[in-house]
Amino acid sequence: NMKFALSSLSFYVVLLHLVNIQVSTAATTTSAATTSAATTAAAPTVAPTGPPPTNIQFTSVGTDRLVVGWTVSSAAKYRVTHQAAGAGSETESGTGITGNSHTVNSLSPGVLYTIRVYGLSSADVPGEPLEGNQRTLPNKPGAISVGAVTTTGITITWVAASG
């Protein structure tokens, strides 16, 4: 009889080794079909993300729309979202965009928006966004009228713009 003094870590290593020997012996006695199915199972792969574009710019700004442009990256296509400052979640404005600009519509006047442009991989996986902030134009005031005109002043009244 041989006696060994083992630390608890060594004991677990030896135990794991013995269990592994039993498992591998059991695996060799399984059928060929089971073994072939086990070897064909692959580890899951992670799809690559699209690289972000650069140089965001706003080329046209209106009361209810923005035209956003960017310098393209090697992304397959792009996705554009918008979010009002301090408001809820992002709203998708367009996806599958293959060019370098997009018009974001249905916005509110005088509101600051965060616009995000995502590069998409060929599997439509977005990468990190390119962000920019832009405020839409306020509505124009209405019903402007000129009142009294003197040599030192003029009175103008109008209806305040909404938004």
PyMOL commands that place a pseudoatom at each C-alpha (Angstrom):
pseudoatom trace, name=CA, resn=ASN, resi=1, chain=A, elem=C, hetatm=0, pos=[0.000, 0.000, 0.000]
pseudoatom trace, name=CA, resn=MET, resi=2, chain=A, elem=C, hetatm=0, pos=[1.180, 3.446, -0.920]
pseudoatom trace, name=CA, resn=LYS, resi=3, chain=A, elem=C, hetatm=0, pos=[0.107, 6.489, 1.014]
pseudoatom trace, name=CA, resn=PHE, resi=4, chain=A, elem=C, hetatm=0, pos=[0.113, 10.003, -0.369]
pseudoatom trace, name=CA, resn=ALA, resi=5, chain=A, elem=C, hetatm=0, pos=[-0.262, 13.294, 1.412]
pseudoatom trace, name=CA, resn=LEU, resi=6, chain=A, elem=C, hetatm=0, pos=[-2.418, 15.476, -0.828]
pseudoatom trace, name=CA, resn=SER, resi=7, chain=A, elem=C, hetatm=0, pos=[-3.582, 19.002, -0.369]
pseudoatom trace, name=CA, resn=SER, resi=8, chain=A, elem=C, hetatm=0, pos=[-7.258, 19.587, -1.088]
pseudoatom trace, name=CA, resn=LEU, resi=9, chain=A, elem=C, hetatm=0, pos=[-6.377, 21.240, -4.420]
pseudoatom trace, name=CA, resn=SER, resi=10, chain=A, elem=C, hetatm=0, pos=[-4.261, 18.254, -5.446]
pseudoatom trace, name=CA, resn=PHE, resi=11, chain=A, elem=C, hetatm=0, pos=[-7.052, 15.920, -4.401]
pseudoatom trace, name=CA, resn=TYR, resi=12, chain=A, elem=C, hetatm=0, pos=[-9.514, 17.715, -6.704]
pseudoatom trace, name=CA, resn=VAL, resi=13, chain=A, elem=C, hetatm=0, pos=[-7.066, 17.692, -9.596]
pseudoatom trace, name=CA, resn=VAL, resi=14, chain=A, elem=C, hetatm=0, pos=[-6.557, 13.927, -9.212]
pseudoatom trace, name=CA, resn=LEU, resi=15, chain=A, elem=C, hetatm=0, pos=[-10.312, 13.409, -8.864]
pseudoatom trace, name=CA, resn=LEU, resi=16, chain=A, elem=C, hetatm=0, pos=[-11.011, 15.438, -12.012]
pseudoatom trace, name=CA, resn=HIS, resi=17, chain=A, elem=C, hetatm=0, pos=[-8.363, 13.453, -13.860]
pseudoatom trace, name=CA, resn=LEU, resi=18, chain=A, elem=C, hetatm=0, pos=[-9.960, 10.166, -12.831]
pseudoatom trace, name=CA, resn=VAL, resi=19, chain=A, elem=C, hetatm=0, pos=[-13.426, 11.392, -13.810]
pseudoatom trace, name=CA, resn=ASN, resi=20, chain=A, elem=C, hetatm=0, pos=[-12.063, 12.507, -17.171]
pseudoatom trace, name=CA, resn=ILE, resi=21, chain=A, elem=C, hetatm=0, pos=[-10.576, 9.038, -17.769]
pseudoatom trace, name=CA, resn=GLN, resi=22, chain=A, elem=C, hetatm=0, pos=[-13.966, 7.467, -17.026]
pseudoatom trace, name=CA, resn=VAL, resi=23, chain=A, elem=C, hetatm=0, pos=[-15.788, 9.926, -19.287]
pseudoatom trace, name=CA, resn=SER, resi=24, chain=A, elem=C, hetatm=0, pos=[-13.381, 9.449, -22.168]
pseudoatom trace, name=CA, resn=THR, resi=25, chain=A, elem=C, hetatm=0, pos=[-13.590, 5.648, -21.786]
pseudoatom trace, name=CA, resn=ALA, resi=26, chain=A, elem=C, hetatm=0, pos=[-17.395, 5.848, -21.847]
pseudoatom trace, name=CA, resn=ALA, resi=27, chain=A, elem=C, hetatm=0, pos=[-17.274, 8.094, -24.890]
pseudoatom trace, name=CA, resn=THR, resi=28, chain=A, elem=C, hetatm=0, pos=[-15.281, 5.546, -26.871]
pseudoatom trace, name=CA, resn=THR, resi=29, chain=A, elem=C, hetatm=0, pos=[-17.939, 2.899, -26.298]
pseudoatom trace, name=CA, resn=THR, resi=30, chain=A, elem=C, hetatm=0, pos=[-20.761, 5.002, -27.773]
pseudoatom trace, name=CA, resn=SER, resi=31, chain=A, elem=C, hetatm=0, pos=[-22.006, 4.420, -31.268]
pseudoatom trace, name=CA, resn=ALA, resi=32, chain=A, elem=C, hetatm=0, pos=[-20.319, 5.956, -34.287]
pseudoatom trace, name=CA, resn=ALA, resi=33, chain=A, elem=C, hetatm=0, pos=[-23.430, 8.004, -35.080]
pseudoatom trace, name=CA, resn=THR, resi=34, chain=A, elem=C, hetatm=0, pos=[-23.400, 9.651, -31.642]
pseudoatom trace, name=CA, resn=THR, resi=35, chain=A, elem=C, hetatm=0, pos=[-19.686, 10.348, -31.864]
pseudoatom trace, name=CA, resn=SER, resi=36, chain=A, elem=C, hetatm=0, pos=[-20.007, 11.865, -35.332]
pseudoatom trace, name=CA, resn=ALA, resi=37, chain=A, elem=C, hetatm=0, pos=[-22.936, 14.077, -34.228]
pseudoatom trace, name=CA, resn=ALA, resi=38, chain=A, elem=C, hetatm=0, pos=[-20.951, 15.290, -31.233]
pseudoatom trace, name=CA, resn=THR, resi=39, chain=A, elem=C, hetatm=0, pos=[-17.941, 16.200, -33.323]
pseudoatom trace, name=CA, resn=THR, resi=40, chain=A, elem=C, hetatm=0, pos=[-19.978, 18.113, -35.907]
pseudoatom trace, name=CA, resn=ALA, resi=41, chain=A, elem=C, hetatm=0, pos=[-21.513, 20.463, -33.322]
pseudoatom trace, name=CA, resn=ALA, resi=42, chain=A, elem=C, hetatm=0, pos=[-19.625, 23.740, -33.601]
pseudoatom trace, name=CA, resn=ALA, resi=43, chain=A, elem=C, hetatm=0, pos=[-19.201, 26.484, -31.080]
pseudoatom trace, name=CA, resn=PRO, resi=44, chain=A, elem=C, hetatm=0, pos=[-21.495, 29.438, -31.770]
pseudoatom trace, name=CA, resn=THR, resi=45, chain=A, elem=C, hetatm=0, pos=[-19.918, 32.252, -33.742]
pseudoatom trace, name=CA, resn=VAL, resi=46, chain=A, elem=C, hetatm=0, pos=[-20.472, 35.931, -33.160]
pseudoatom trace, name=CA, resn=ALA, resi=47, chain=A, elem=C, hetatm=0, pos=[-21.328, 37.947, -36.249]
pseudoatom trace, name=CA, resn=PRO, resi=48, chain=A, elem=C, hetatm=0, pos=[-19.022, 40.889, -36.879]
pseudoatom trace, name=CA, resn=THR, resi=49, chain=A, elem=C, hetatm=0, pos=[-20.456, 44.352, -36.379]
pseudoatom trace, name=CA, resn=GLY, resi=50, chain=A, elem=C, hetatm=0, pos=[-20.500, 47.082, -38.972]
pseudoatom trace, name=CA, resn=PRO, resi=51, chain=A, elem=C, hetatm=0, pos=[-17.769, 49.716, -38.678]
pseudoatom trace, name=CA, resn=PRO, resi=52, chain=A, elem=C, hetatm=0, pos=[-19.074, 53.188, -37.829]
pseudoatom trace, name=CA, resn=PRO, resi=53, chain=A, elem=C, hetatm=0, pos=[-19.092, 56.001, -40.370]
pseudoatom trace, name=CA, resn=THR, resi=54, chain=A, elem=C, hetatm=0, pos=[-17.287, 59.264, -39.577]
pseudoatom trace, name=CA, resn=ASN, resi=55, chain=A, elem=C, hetatm=0, pos=[-17.795, 63.002, -39.985]
pseudoatom trace, name=CA, resn=ILE, resi=56, chain=A, elem=C, hetatm=0, pos=[-21.505, 63.508, -39.268]
pseudoatom trace, name=CA, resn=GLN, resi=57, chain=A, elem=C, hetatm=0, pos=[-22.993, 66.679, -40.722]
pseudoatom trace, name=CA, resn=PHE, resi=58, chain=A, elem=C, hetatm=0, pos=[-26.417, 68.244, -41.080]
pseudoatom trace, name=CA, resn=THR, resi=59, chain=A, elem=C, hetatm=0, pos=[-26.835, 69.668, -44.566]
pseudoatom trace, name=CA, resn=SER, resi=60, chain=A, elem=C, hetatm=0, pos=[-30.438, 70.842, -44.361]
pseudoatom trace, name=CA, resn=VAL, resi=61, chain=A, elem=C, hetatm=0, pos=[-32.506, 71.696, -41.311]
pseudoatom trace, name=CA, resn=GLY, resi=62, chain=A, elem=C, hetatm=0, pos=[-36.231, 72.436, -41.317]
pseudoatom trace, name=CA, resn=THR, resi=63, chain=A, elem=C, hetatm=0, pos=[-39.014, 72.669, -38.762]
pseudoatom trace, name=CA, resn=ASP, resi=64, chain=A, elem=C, hetatm=0, pos=[-39.961, 69.007, -39.121]
pseudoatom trace, name=CA, resn=ARG, resi=65, chain=A, elem=C, hetatm=0, pos=[-36.984, 67.343, -40.830]
pseudoatom trace, name=CA, resn=LEU, resi=66, chain=A, elem=C, hetatm=0, pos=[-33.192, 67.076, -40.875]
pseudoatom trace, name=CA, resn=VAL, resi=67, chain=A, elem=C, hetatm=0, pos=[-30.893, 65.838, -43.612]
pseudoatom trace, name=CA, resn=VAL, resi=68, chain=A, elem=C, hetatm=0, pos=[-27.927, 64.034, -42.075]
pseudoatom trace, name=CA, resn=GLY, resi=69, chain=A, elem=C, hetatm=0, pos=[-24.799, 63.080, -43.996]
pseudoatom trace, name=CA, resn=TRP, resi=70, chain=A, elem=C, hetatm=0, pos=[-21.656, 61.134, -43.129]
pseudoatom trace, name=CA, resn=THR, resi=71, chain=A, elem=C, hetatm=0, pos=[-18.417, 59.825, -44.545]
pseudoatom trace, name=CA, resn=VAL, resi=72, chain=A, elem=C, hetatm=0, pos=[-18.956, 56.173, -45.392]
pseudoatom trace, name=CA, resn=SER, resi=73, chain=A, elem=C, hetatm=0, pos=[-16.980, 53.344, -43.799]
pseudoatom trace, name=CA, resn=SER, resi=74, chain=A, elem=C, hetatm=0, pos=[-16.600, 49.796, -45.059]
pseudoatom trace, name=CA, resn=ALA, resi=75, chain=A, elem=C, hetatm=0, pos=[-20.044, 48.941, -43.630]
pseudoatom trace, name=CA, resn=ALA, resi=76, chain=A, elem=C, hetatm=0, pos=[-22.417, 47.115, -45.961]
pseudoatom trace, name=CA, resn=LYS, resi=77, chain=A, elem=C, hetatm=0, pos=[-25.216, 49.598, -45.202]
pseudoatom trace, name=CA, resn=TYR, resi=78, chain=A, elem=C, hetatm=0, pos=[-26.396, 52.017, -42.513]
pseudoatom trace, name=CA, resn=ARG, resi=79, chain=A, elem=C, hetatm=0, pos=[-29.190, 52.533, -39.984]
pseudoatom trace, name=CA, resn=VAL, resi=80, chain=A, elem=C, hetatm=0, pos=[-30.277, 56.000, -38.767]
pseudoatom trace, name=CA, resn=THR, resi=81, chain=A, elem=C, hetatm=0, pos=[-32.158, 56.705, -35.542]
pseudoatom trace, name=CA, resn=HIS, resi=82, chain=A, elem=C, hetatm=0, pos=[-33.268, 59.867, -33.767]
pseudoatom trace, name=CA, resn=GLN, resi=83, chain=A, elem=C, hetatm=0, pos=[-34.107, 60.711, -30.181]
pseudoatom trace, name=CA, resn=ALA, resi=84, chain=A, elem=C, hetatm=0, pos=[-35.395, 63.975, -28.741]
pseudoatom trace, name=CA, resn=ALA, resi=85, chain=A, elem=C, hetatm=0, pos=[-33.173, 65.327, -25.959]
pseudoatom trace, name=CA, resn=GLY, resi=86, chain=A, elem=C, hetatm=0, pos=[-34.371, 64.077, -22.594]
pseudoatom trace, name=CA, resn=ALA, resi=87, chain=A, elem=C, hetatm=0, pos=[-37.034, 61.878, -24.222]
pseudoatom trace, name=CA, resn=GLY, resi=88, chain=A, elem=C, hetatm=0, pos=[-37.614, 58.130, -24.310]
pseudoatom trace, name=CA, resn=SER, resi=89, chain=A, elem=C, hetatm=0, pos=[-35.930, 55.665, -26.601]
pseudoatom trace, name=CA, resn=GLU, resi=90, chain=A, elem=C, hetatm=0, pos=[-34.441, 55.898, -30.066]
pseudoatom trace, name=CA, resn=THR, resi=91, chain=A, elem=C, hetatm=0, pos=[-36.798, 55.877, -33.039]
pseudoatom trace, name=CA, resn=GLU, resi=92, chain=A, elem=C, hetatm=0, pos=[-35.614, 54.219, -36.208]
pseudoatom trace, name=CA, resn=SER, resi=93, chain=A, elem=C, hetatm=0, pos=[-35.728, 56.594, -39.145]
pseudoatom trace, name=CA, resn=GLY, resi=94, chain=A, elem=C, hetatm=0, pos=[-34.191, 54.382, -41.808]
pseudoatom trace, name=CA, resn=THR, resi=95, chain=A, elem=C, hetatm=0, pos=[-32.312, 51.106, -42.232]
pseudoatom trace, name=CA, resn=GLY, resi=96, chain=A, elem=C, hetatm=0, pos=[-30.633, 49.399, -45.147]
pseudoatom trace, name=CA, resn=ILE, resi=97, chain=A, elem=C, hetatm=0, pos=[-29.343, 52.779, -46.333]
pseudoatom trace, name=CA, resn=THR, resi=98, chain=A, elem=C, hetatm=0, pos=[-26.563, 52.287, -48.881]
pseudoatom trace, name=CA, resn=GLY, resi=99, chain=A, elem=C, hetatm=0, pos=[-25.625, 55.925, -49.490]
pseudoatom trace, name=CA, resn=ASN, resi=100, chain=A, elem=C, hetatm=0, pos=[-24.073, 58.606, -47.311]
pseudoatom trace, name=CA, resn=SER, resi=101, chain=A, elem=C, hetatm=0, pos=[-27.124, 60.680, -46.365]
pseudoatom trace, name=CA, resn=HIS, resi=102, chain=A, elem=C, hetatm=0, pos=[-30.663, 60.315, -45.093]
pseudoatom trace, name=CA, resn=THR, resi=103, chain=A, elem=C, hetatm=0, pos=[-33.640, 62.588, -44.428]
pseudoatom trace, name=CA, resn=VAL, resi=104, chain=A, elem=C, hetatm=0, pos=[-35.115, 62.235, -40.944]
pseudoatom trace, name=CA, resn=ASN, resi=105, chain=A, elem=C, hetatm=0, pos=[-38.798, 63.208, -41.161]
pseudoatom trace, name=CA, resn=SER, resi=106, chain=A, elem=C, hetatm=0, pos=[-41.746, 63.730, -38.791]
pseudoatom trace, name=CA, resn=LEU, resi=107, chain=A, elem=C, hetatm=0, pos=[-39.813, 65.762, -36.223]
pseudoatom trace, name=CA, resn=SER, resi=108, chain=A, elem=C, hetatm=0, pos=[-41.142, 68.522, -33.973]
pseudoatom trace, name=CA, resn=PRO, resi=109, chain=A, elem=C, hetatm=0, pos=[-40.166, 72.184, -34.429]
pseudoatom trace, name=CA, resn=GLY, resi=110, chain=A, elem=C, hetatm=0, pos=[-37.515, 73.722, -32.174]
pseudoatom trace, name=CA, resn=VAL, resi=111, chain=A, elem=C, hetatm=0, pos=[-36.484, 70.413, -30.576]
pseudoatom trace, name=CA, resn=LEU, resi=112, chain=A, elem=C, hetatm=0, pos=[-32.905, 69.246, -30.015]
pseudoatom trace, name=CA, resn=TYR, resi=113, chain=A, elem=C, hetatm=0, pos=[-32.391, 65.740, -31.445]
pseudoatom trace, name=CA, resn=THR, resi=114, chain=A, elem=C, hetatm=0, pos=[-29.600, 63.212, -31.122]
pseudoatom trace, name=CA, resn=ILE, resi=115, chain=A, elem=C, hetatm=0, pos=[-29.094, 61.518, -34.472]
pseudoatom trace, name=CA, resn=ARG, resi=116, chain=A, elem=C, hetatm=0, pos=[-27.238, 58.193, -34.562]
pseudoatom trace, name=CA, resn=VAL, resi=117, chain=A, elem=C, hetatm=0, pos=[-25.824, 56.549, -37.684]
pseudoatom trace, name=CA, resn=TYR, resi=118, chain=A, elem=C, hetatm=0, pos=[-24.922, 52.869, -37.288]
pseudoatom trace, name=CA, resn=GLY, resi=119, chain=A, elem=C, hetatm=0, pos=[-22.766, 50.933, -39.718]
pseudoatom trace, name=CA, resn=LEU, resi=120, chain=A, elem=C, hetatm=0, pos=[-24.330, 47.513, -40.407]
pseudoatom trace, name=CA, resn=SER, resi=121, chain=A, elem=C, hetatm=0, pos=[-22.442, 44.356, -41.260]
pseudoatom trace, name=CA, resn=SER, resi=122, chain=A, elem=C, hetatm=0, pos=[-23.560, 42.121, -44.118]
pseudoatom trace, name=CA, resn=ALA, resi=123, chain=A, elem=C, hetatm=0, pos=[-25.561, 40.210, -41.462]
pseudoatom trace, name=CA, resn=ASP, resi=124, chain=A, elem=C, hetatm=0, pos=[-27.262, 43.502, -40.379]
pseudoatom trace, name=CA, resn=VAL, resi=125, chain=A, elem=C, hetatm=0, pos=[-25.398, 43.599, -37.048]
pseudoatom trace, name=CA, resn=PRO, resi=126, chain=A, elem=C, hetatm=0, pos=[-24.892, 47.232, -35.968]
pseudoatom trace, name=CA, resn=GLY, resi=127, chain=A, elem=C, hetatm=0, pos=[-21.609, 48.536, -34.600]
pseudoatom trace, name=CA, resn=GLU, resi=128, chain=A, elem=C, hetatm=0, pos=[-21.045, 51.557, -32.391]
pseudoatom trace, name=CA, resn=PRO, resi=129, chain=A, elem=C, hetatm=0, pos=[-22.960, 54.614, -33.651]
pseudoatom trace, name=CA, resn=LEU, resi=130, chain=A, elem=C, hetatm=0, pos=[-21.717, 57.943, -34.927]
pseudoatom trace, name=CA, resn=GLU, resi=131, chain=A, elem=C, hetatm=0, pos=[-23.692, 60.603, -33.015]
pseudoatom trace, name=CA, resn=GLY, resi=132, chain=A, elem=C, hetatm=0, pos=[-24.562, 64.203, -33.642]
pseudoatom trace, name=CA, resn=ASN, resi=133, chain=A, elem=C, hetatm=0, pos=[-26.968, 66.721, -32.119]
pseudoatom trace, name=CA, resn=GLN, resi=134, chain=A, elem=C, hetatm=0, pos=[-29.084, 69.150, -34.092]
pseudoatom trace, name=CA, resn=ARG, resi=135, chain=A, elem=C, hetatm=0, pos=[-32.057, 71.333, -33.248]
pseudoatom trace, name=CA, resn=THR, resi=136, chain=A, elem=C, hetatm=0, pos=[-34.899, 71.670, -35.747]
pseudoatom trace, name=CA, resn=LEU, resi=137, chain=A, elem=C, hetatm=0, pos=[-35.976, 75.183, -36.699]
pseudoatom trace, name=CA, resn=PRO, resi=138, chain=A, elem=C, hetatm=0, pos=[-38.786, 76.739, -34.677]
pseudoatom trace, name=CA, resn=ASN, resi=139, chain=A, elem=C, hetatm=0, pos=[-42.099, 77.508, -36.342]
pseudoatom trace, name=CA, resn=LYS, resi=140, chain=A, elem=C, hetatm=0, pos=[-42.452, 80.994, -37.802]
pseudoatom trace, name=CA, resn=PRO, resi=141, chain=A, elem=C, hetatm=0, pos=[-44.631, 83.439, -35.923]
pseudoatom trace, name=CA, resn=GLY, resi=142, chain=A, elem=C, hetatm=0, pos=[-48.038, 84.074, -37.472]
pseudoatom trace, name=CA, resn=ALA, resi=143, chain=A, elem=C, hetatm=0, pos=[-50.343, 87.026, -38.133]
pseudoatom trace, name=CA, resn=ILE, resi=144, chain=A, elem=C, hetatm=0, pos=[-47.705, 89.753, -38.200]
pseudoatom trace, name=CA, resn=SER, resi=145, chain=A, elem=C, hetatm=0, pos=[-49.181, 93.237, -38.270]
pseudoatom trace, name=CA, resn=VAL, resi=146, chain=A, elem=C, hetatm=0, pos=[-47.682, 96.685, -38.238]
pseudoatom trace, name=CA, resn=GLY, resi=147, chain=A, elem=C, hetatm=0, pos=[-49.288, 99.154, -35.851]
pseudoatom trace, name=CA, resn=ALA, resi=148, chain=A, elem=C, hetatm=0, pos=[-48.385, 102.733, -35.196]
pseudoatom trace, name=CA, resn=VAL, resi=149, chain=A, elem=C, hetatm=0, pos=[-45.416, 104.195, -37.057]
pseudoatom trace, name=CA, resn=THR, resi=150, chain=A, elem=C, hetatm=0, pos=[-43.723, 107.313, -35.720]
pseudoatom trace, name=CA, resn=THR, resi=151, chain=A, elem=C, hetatm=0, pos=[-40.446, 109.072, -36.412]
pseudoatom trace, name=CA, resn=THR, resi=152, chain=A, elem=C, hetatm=0, pos=[-38.903, 107.300, -33.412]
pseudoatom trace, name=CA, resn=GLY, resi=153, chain=A, elem=C, hetatm=0, pos=[-40.459, 103.845, -33.504]
pseudoatom trace, name=CA, resn=ILE, resi=154, chain=A, elem=C, hetatm=0, pos=[-42.782, 101.273, -34.915]
pseudoatom trace, name=CA, resn=THR, resi=155, chain=A, elem=C, hetatm=0, pos=[-45.212, 98.878, -33.284]
pseudoatom trace, name=CA, resn=ILE, resi=156, chain=A, elem=C, hetatm=0, pos=[-45.259, 95.312, -34.619]
pseudoatom trace, name=CA, resn=THR, resi=157, chain=A, elem=C, hetatm=0, pos=[-47.440, 92.542, -33.223]
pseudoatom trace, name=CA, resn=TRP, resi=158, chain=A, elem=C, hetatm=0, pos=[-47.617, 88.849, -34.041]
pseudoatom trace, name=CA, resn=VAL, resi=159, chain=A, elem=C, hetatm=0, pos=[-49.015, 85.574, -32.872]
pseudoatom trace, name=CA, resn=ALA, resi=160, chain=A, elem=C, hetatm=0, pos=[-46.350, 83.541, -31.122]
pseudoatom trace, name=CA, resn=ALA, resi=161, chain=A, elem=C, hetatm=0, pos=[-45.117, 80.468, -32.939]
pseudoatom trace, name=CA, resn=SER, resi=162, chain=A, elem=C, hetatm=0, pos=[-45.998, 77.057, -31.582]
pseudoatom trace, name=CA, resn=GLY, resi=163, chain=A, elem=C, hetatm=0, pos=[-43.118, 74.793, -30.636]
for i in range(1, 163): cmd.bond("trace and resi %d" % i, "trace and resi %d" % (i + 1))
show_as sticks, trace
zoom trace
